[in-house]
Amino acid sequence: MEGYRLNPLLSRKQIASIVKGLAEQISKDYGQRELILICILRGAFMFLSDLIRHLKMPVQVDFVRLASYGTGMKTSGRIEITKDIETPVEGRDVLIIEDIIDSGRTLQFLKDRLALSKPNSVKICALLDKKARREVEVEADYLGKEIDDIFVVGYGIDFNEAYRNLPEIYYITPIDRQRE
């Protein structure tokens, strides 16, 4: 997209190492108990795809789509369910798969909503965490990497639906046309 520069943040190799480490910890913690992975679309689909290949326990996968971003770099603050889960979670272990924790509102909303169905447990696995932007106290049980307050793209994460296909993660900065 014109007007923005992509700056490298995490390489393919770094992402692979983070994902493998998370999967090892999750596998260790759950043993052979079946786990329901609920992926928040669209940003977390690549993360889920890589993570699930390293998990050692039986899993089921479902998807939820929660919209909180408009067409900018900031959350709208309002959360809409545009695709709900279909898998019953009562009495089962649930792991929410998220690309990045920002304000925390989306994750808290989903975690509270899932709790109404009385699962055995609900935990969060996030690739990235931007704690500087937190508005609601929510923590990942499994966290890949904490990052500064920067806007990131790639590896499933978008900016106005662009950049999802990049295999690495970048942070965006505006191009200063006067300096070039």
C-alpha positions as CSV (number, residue, x, y, z in Angstrom):
1,M,0.0,0.0,0.0
2,E,1.3,3.4,-0.9
3,G,2.4,5.7,1.8
4,Y,3.6,3.0,4.2
5,R,6.9,1.2,4.7
6,L,7.2,-2.4,5.8
7,N,9.8,-2.9,8.5
8,P,10.9,-6.5,9.4
9,L,9.8,-7.6,12.9
10,L,9.8,-11.5,12.9
11,S,11.3,-13.7,10.2
12,R,9.9,-17.1,9.1
13,K,12.5,-18.9,11.2
14,Q,11.6,-16.8,14.4
15,I,7.9,-17.4,13.9
16,A,8.4,-21.1,13.4
17,S,10.5,-21.3,16.6
18,I,7.9,-19.4,18.6
19,V,5.0,-21.6,17.3
20,K,6.9,-24.8,18.0
21,G,7.7,-23.7,21.6
22,L,4.0,-22.8,22.2
23,A,2.9,-26.1,20.9
24,E,5.3,-28.0,23.1
25,Q,4.1,-26.2,26.2
26,I,0.4,-26.7,25.3
27,S,1.1,-30.4,24.6
28,K,2.9,-30.8,27.9
29,D,0.1,-29.0,29.9
30,Y,-2.9,-30.9,28.3
31,G,-1.2,-34.3,27.9
32,Q,-3.7,-36.5,25.9
33,R,-6.8,-34.6,26.9
34,E,-8.8,-33.6,23.9
35,L,-8.6,-29.8,23.2
36,I,-11.0,-27.6,21.3
37,L,-9.1,-24.9,19.4
38,I,-11.2,-21.9,18.6
39,C,-9.5,-19.7,16.1
40,I,-10.4,-16.1,15.8
41,L,-10.7,-15.2,12.1
42,R,-9.2,-13.9,10.1
43,G,-5.9,-12.9,11.5
44,A,-5.1,-16.1,13.4
45,F,-5.7,-18.7,10.7
46,M,-2.0,-19.0,9.7
47,F,-0.9,-19.2,13.3
48,L,-3.5,-22.0,13.9
49,S,-2.4,-23.8,10.8
50,D,1.2,-24.0,12.0
51,L,0.4,-24.5,15.7
52,I,-1.9,-27.5,15.2
53,R,0.8,-29.4,13.2
54,H,2.9,-29.5,16.4
55,L,0.3,-30.4,18.9
56,K,0.5,-33.9,20.4
57,M,-3.0,-34.3,21.7
58,P,-6.4,-35.0,20.0
59,V,-7.9,-31.7,18.9
60,Q,-11.1,-30.3,17.3
61,V,-11.0,-27.0,15.5
62,D,-13.7,-24.4,15.2
63,F,-13.7,-20.8,14.1
64,V,-15.3,-17.5,15.2
65,R,-15.2,-14.2,13.5
66,L,-15.4,-11.1,15.7
67,A,-15.2,-7.7,14.1
68,S,-13.8,-4.8,16.1
69,Y,-11.7,-3.0,13.5
70,G,-13.1,-0.7,10.9
71,T,-10.8,0.4,8.1
72,G,-8.1,2.0,10.2
73,M,-5.4,1.2,12.7
74,K,-7.5,1.5,15.8
75,T,-10.3,-0.6,17.3
76,S,-13.8,0.7,17.0
77,G,-14.5,-0.6,20.6
78,R,-17.7,-2.4,19.4
79,I,-17.5,-6.1,18.9
80,E,-19.7,-8.0,16.5
81,I,-20.0,-11.7,16.0
82,T,-20.0,-12.3,12.2
83,K,-19.4,-16.1,12.5
84,D,-20.1,-18.1,15.6
85,I,-18.7,-21.4,16.7
86,E,-20.6,-24.6,16.0
87,T,-18.8,-27.1,18.3
88,P,-20.4,-27.7,21.8
89,V,-17.9,-26.7,24.5
90,E,-19.8,-27.7,27.7
91,G,-17.5,-29.7,29.9
92,R,-14.6,-29.5,27.5
93,D,-11.2,-27.8,27.4
94,V,-11.1,-24.8,25.1
95,L,-8.1,-22.9,23.8
96,I,-8.7,-19.6,22.0
97,I,-6.2,-19.0,19.2
98,E,-5.5,-15.3,18.6
99,D,-3.0,-13.5,16.4
100,I,-2.5,-10.4,18.6
101,I,-3.9,-9.1,21.8
102,D,-4.4,-5.3,21.6
103,S,-7.0,-3.6,23.7
104,G,-8.1,-7.0,25.2
105,R,-11.8,-6.2,24.5
106,T,-12.3,-8.9,21.8
107,L,-10.7,-11.7,23.9
108,Q,-12.5,-10.8,27.1
109,F,-15.8,-10.7,25.1
110,L,-15.1,-14.1,23.6
111,K,-13.9,-15.7,26.9
112,D,-16.9,-14.4,28.8
113,R,-19.3,-15.6,26.0
114,L,-17.7,-19.1,26.0
115,A,-17.9,-19.3,29.8
116,L,-21.7,-19.1,29.5
117,S,-21.6,-22.6,27.8
118,K,-19.8,-24.0,30.9
119,P,-16.6,-25.4,29.4
120,N,-14.2,-27.3,31.7
121,S,-11.6,-24.6,31.0
122,V,-11.0,-21.6,28.6
123,K,-7.5,-20.5,28.0
124,I,-5.9,-18.1,25.5
125,C,-3.0,-18.7,23.1
126,A,-1.7,-15.5,21.4
127,L,1.1,-15.1,19.0
128,L,1.7,-11.4,19.9
129,D,0.8,-9.2,22.7
130,K,0.7,-5.4,22.6
131,K,0.3,-4.7,26.4
132,A,0.7,-0.9,25.9
133,R,-2.7,-0.8,24.2
134,R,-4.5,-2.8,26.9
135,E,-7.9,-1.4,28.0
136,V,-9.3,-4.6,29.6
137,E,-7.2,-6.8,31.8
138,V,-6.8,-10.1,29.9
139,E,-3.7,-12.2,29.7
140,A,-2.6,-15.0,27.4
141,D,-2.0,-18.3,29.0
142,Y,0.4,-19.1,26.2
143,L,2.2,-16.1,24.6
144,G,4.6,-16.1,21.7
145,K,6.0,-12.6,22.0
146,E,5.3,-9.2,23.6
147,I,5.7,-6.3,21.2
148,D,5.8,-2.5,21.4
149,D,2.9,-0.3,20.4
150,I,3.4,-0.8,16.7
151,F,1.0,-1.8,13.9
152,V,1.9,-5.2,12.5
153,V,1.0,-7.1,9.3
154,G,1.9,-10.4,7.7
155,Y,1.4,-14.0,8.7
156,G,-2.3,-13.7,8.5
157,I,-2.5,-10.2,10.1
158,D,-3.8,-7.5,7.8
159,F,-4.1,-3.8,7.3
160,N,-7.4,-3.1,5.4
161,E,-7.3,-6.7,4.2
162,A,-3.8,-6.3,2.7
163,Y,-0.6,-8.1,3.7
164,R,-2.1,-11.3,5.2
165,N,-0.2,-13.4,2.7
166,L,3.3,-12.3,3.8
167,P,5.2,-15.2,5.5
168,E,7.0,-12.9,7.9
169,I,5.7,-10.2,10.3
170,Y,6.4,-6.6,9.7
171,Y,5.5,-3.3,11.4
172,I,4.2,-0.4,9.3
173,T,5.5,3.1,9.4
174,P,4.3,6.0,7.2
175,I,6.7,7.1,4.5
176,D,7.8,10.6,5.0
177,R,7.6,12.0,1.5
178,Q,9.5,15.2,2.4
179,R,12.6,13.2,3.6
180,E,12.8,11.1,0.5
